[in-house]
Amino acid sequence: MYSFDMSRSPTPACFYRAAGYTTDESVGYMLKRVIMSITLAADRRLEPQGMTHAQWGPLFLLRSGRASTVAELARELQTDPGAMTRLLDRLECKGLCRRIRSTDDRRVVNLELTPEGEAAADKVPIELSQVLNEHLAGFSKTEWTQLKGFLRRMIENGEAIAGRSEK
């Protein structure tokens, strides 16, 4: 497994040059195309349940316990809290979630799924697993493991770069 020392700055690679740069060879562009393809396929599969990517993401995060407030959802889904509040208004109108004011801190509003929201969220990993497996057709288990390691390394490099710019 790849381990990255966050105290050291990664040495930038020299794969890309301004002269001759094309988006078709850009790892960022290819990653974006993969994400768009996965999102569209997942949306098609979840549309019969009345869910879009914007809606199934928060439901899944709430169900998995990775988020429980508007701020946490916005951070996890990389969106602004205002947009997340408007989305949660729609999910609440659909009867999929509810807001519960914290008894410890009046400023905090926790989110919880309704039974209908739990049922909808339970369908997300079923559909996402299928979509991801379809996108990984032809990959061996070793290649799949390597791909995840490469992506983790890019994420860690990006976090190290972001950490340097915050100082």
C-alpha positions as CSV (number, residue, x, y, z in Angstrom):
1,M,0.0,0.0,0.0
2,Y,1.3,3.5,-0.8
3,S,2.1,5.7,2.1
4,F,2.7,9.4,1.8
5,D,4.7,11.5,4.2
6,M,2.6,14.7,4.5
7,S,5.6,16.5,6.2
8,R,7.6,16.3,2.9
9,S,6.6,18.2,-0.2
10,P,6.2,16.0,-3.1
11,T,8.5,16.7,-6.0
12,P,6.4,17.7,-9.0
13,A,6.5,15.4,-12.0
14,C,7.5,16.7,-15.4
15,F,5.0,14.9,-17.6
16,Y,3.2,18.0,-19.0
17,R,4.6,20.9,-20.9
18,A,2.8,24.0,-22.0
19,A,4.0,23.5,-25.6
20,G,1.9,20.8,-27.1
21,Y,-0.5,20.5,-24.1
22,T,-3.9,19.1,-25.0
23,T,-6.9,18.4,-22.8
24,D,-7.3,14.9,-24.3
25,E,-4.0,13.9,-22.6
26,S,-4.9,15.7,-19.3
27,V,-5.4,13.4,-16.3
28,G,-7.7,16.1,-14.8
29,Y,-9.8,16.2,-17.9
30,M,-10.0,12.4,-18.1
31,L,-10.9,12.2,-14.4
32,K,-13.6,14.7,-15.0
33,R,-15.0,12.7,-17.9
34,V,-15.0,9.6,-15.8
35,I,-16.9,11.4,-13.0
36,M,-19.4,12.8,-15.4
37,S,-20.0,9.4,-17.0
38,I,-20.4,7.7,-13.5
39,T,-22.8,10.5,-12.4
40,L,-24.9,10.3,-15.5
41,A,-25.1,6.5,-15.3
42,A,-26.0,6.6,-11.6
43,D,-28.7,9.3,-12.3
44,R,-30.2,7.1,-15.0
45,R,-30.3,4.1,-12.6
46,L,-31.7,6.2,-9.7
47,E,-34.2,8.3,-11.7
48,P,-37.0,5.7,-11.4
49,Q,-36.8,6.3,-7.6
50,G,-37.1,10.0,-8.2
51,M,-33.5,10.8,-7.2
52,T,-30.9,12.9,-9.0
53,H,-27.1,13.0,-8.2
54,A,-27.7,16.2,-6.1
55,Q,-30.3,14.3,-4.0
56,W,-28.8,10.8,-3.7
57,G,-25.4,12.2,-2.5
58,P,-26.7,13.8,0.7
59,L,-29.1,10.9,1.4
60,F,-26.2,8.4,1.1
61,L,-23.9,10.5,3.3
62,L,-26.6,10.8,6.0
63,R,-27.4,7.1,5.9
64,S,-23.7,6.2,6.2
65,G,-23.2,8.5,9.1
66,R,-20.5,10.6,7.3
67,A,-22.5,13.8,7.8
68,S,-25.3,14.9,10.0
69,T,-25.5,18.7,9.5
70,V,-25.9,21.1,6.5
71,A,-22.3,22.2,7.0
72,E,-20.9,18.7,7.0
73,L,-22.9,17.7,3.9
74,A,-21.8,20.8,2.1
75,R,-18.1,20.1,3.0
76,E,-18.3,16.4,2.0
77,L,-20.1,17.2,-1.3
78,Q,-18.0,20.3,-2.0
79,T,-20.8,22.7,-2.3
80,D,-21.9,25.9,-0.5
81,P,-24.1,25.6,2.6
82,G,-26.8,27.8,0.9
83,A,-27.2,25.5,-2.0
84,M,-27.2,22.5,0.4
85,T,-30.0,24.2,2.5
86,R,-32.1,24.6,-0.7
87,L,-31.5,21.0,-1.7
88,L,-32.5,19.8,1.8
89,D,-35.7,21.9,1.6
90,R,-36.6,19.8,-1.5
91,L,-35.7,16.5,0.2
92,E,-37.7,17.5,3.3
93,C,-40.7,18.3,1.0
94,K,-40.4,14.9,-0.5
95,G,-40.5,13.4,3.0
96,L,-37.0,11.9,2.8
97,C,-35.3,13.8,5.7
98,R,-36.1,16.2,8.6
99,R,-34.3,18.8,10.5
100,I,-33.9,18.3,14.3
101,R,-32.6,21.3,16.4
102,S,-29.8,20.2,18.7
103,T,-30.7,20.2,22.4
104,D,-27.0,20.9,23.2
105,D,-26.5,24.0,20.9
106,R,-29.5,25.9,19.5
107,R,-27.4,27.0,16.6
108,V,-26.9,23.5,15.4
109,V,-29.6,21.7,13.3
110,N,-29.0,18.0,12.8
111,L,-30.4,16.1,9.9
112,E,-32.0,12.7,10.0
113,L,-33.5,10.5,7.3
114,T,-37.2,9.5,7.5
115,P,-38.0,5.8,7.0
116,E,-38.7,6.8,3.3
117,G,-35.3,8.5,3.1
118,E,-33.6,5.4,4.6
119,A,-35.2,3.2,2.1
120,A,-34.2,5.5,-0.8
121,A,-30.6,5.8,0.6
122,D,-30.4,2.0,0.9
123,K,-30.8,1.8,-2.9
124,V,-27.9,4.1,-3.7
125,P,-25.0,1.6,-3.0
126,I,-26.8,-1.1,-5.0
127,E,-27.0,1.1,-8.0
128,L,-23.5,2.7,-7.5
129,S,-21.9,-0.7,-7.2
130,Q,-23.4,-1.7,-10.5
131,V,-22.4,1.6,-12.2
132,L,-18.8,1.4,-11.0
133,N,-18.5,-2.3,-11.9
134,E,-19.7,-1.4,-15.4
135,H,-17.1,1.4,-15.7
136,L,-14.4,-1.1,-14.5
137,A,-15.2,-3.7,-17.1
138,G,-12.0,-5.4,-18.3
139,F,-9.9,-4.4,-15.2
140,S,-8.3,-7.1,-13.2
141,K,-8.5,-7.0,-9.4
142,T,-4.8,-6.0,-9.3
143,E,-5.4,-3.1,-11.8
144,W,-8.4,-2.0,-9.7
145,T,-6.3,-1.9,-6.6
146,Q,-3.5,-0.1,-8.4
147,L,-5.9,2.5,-9.8
148,K,-7.3,3.2,-6.3
149,G,-3.7,3.6,-5.0
150,F,-2.8,6.0,-7.8
151,L,-5.9,8.1,-7.1
152,R,-5.2,8.2,-3.4
153,R,-1.6,9.3,-4.1
154,M,-3.0,12.2,-6.3
155,I,-5.4,13.2,-3.6
156,E,-2.6,13.2,-1.0
157,N,-0.4,15.2,-3.3
158,G,-3.2,17.7,-3.7
159,E,-3.7,17.9,0.0
160,A,0.0,18.5,0.5
161,I,-0.1,21.3,-2.1
162,A,-3.2,22.8,-0.4
163,G,-1.5,22.6,3.0
164,R,1.5,24.6,1.7
165,S,-0.7,27.3,0.2
166,E,-2.6,27.8,3.4
167,K,0.5,28.6,5.4
